[in-house]
Structures are given as C-alpha cells and as structure tokens.
Amino acid sequence: MLSNKRNKTCCIKLKGLYDVSPELGVNFRVIKNSNEFIEESKNRGFPIENGKLKYILTDGYSGRLSSKESKLLFIEYCPFCGKKLSKIFKDDSQINEENHEW
C-alpha cells in the first residue's frame, strides 16, 4: 500500500473494503493509472483516461492487482450508499494500490 493515511470514505461498509489487505476477501482499491495500465486498457477494449484515479472492487489476490488470479470490477459509485467515488477519493494520498500494471 502506498499511504498509511486513511482519509474519510463515504460509508463504513466501503471503509472496511478499503482498509482490508488485498489477500482477504473482497476489497476496494484506489489506483492511479500507470502508462502501461492505460496502454493495456486500450488493448483490452476499455480505454482509461490518463491522470485520473480509478476505483476497483476485487476478490482476494496475493500477486499483482491485475494478475490472472484476480478479478476486477471498475466502479464509479459506492455499491453500498451510491455516492460518486471521485467526490470522496480525489488525490494521490488516498491511493491504496500501486502494483497494478498489466
């Protein structure tokens, strides 16, 4: 994880998924796109914009975020309270996953 700083989340349920270790169950990851990630997103058919934080729900994984063992679901709204995640998670201090290059 990049930061020990735990900023506010929109609700307690999402906070639990945000704080949990990647190896455990379902978790919520805030990432900043690397150039490799952006290029591979184009190759896979869902181009991602550069410079924006992205929000992902994953199942437990022990390797890289985008390894073959992990399943990813990109989200824009909290699945529990419905708030727009970009209004809550706005800056690099809230990134909790850096190992996301494909």
PyMOL commands that set and color helices and strands:
alter all, ss='L'
color gray80, all
select helices_A, chain A and resi 12-19+35-43+85-88+92-94
alter helices_A, ss='H'
color red, helices_A
select strands_A, chain A and resi 27-32+53-58+72-75
alter strands_A, ss='S'
color yellow, strands_A
deselect
rebuild
show_as cartoon
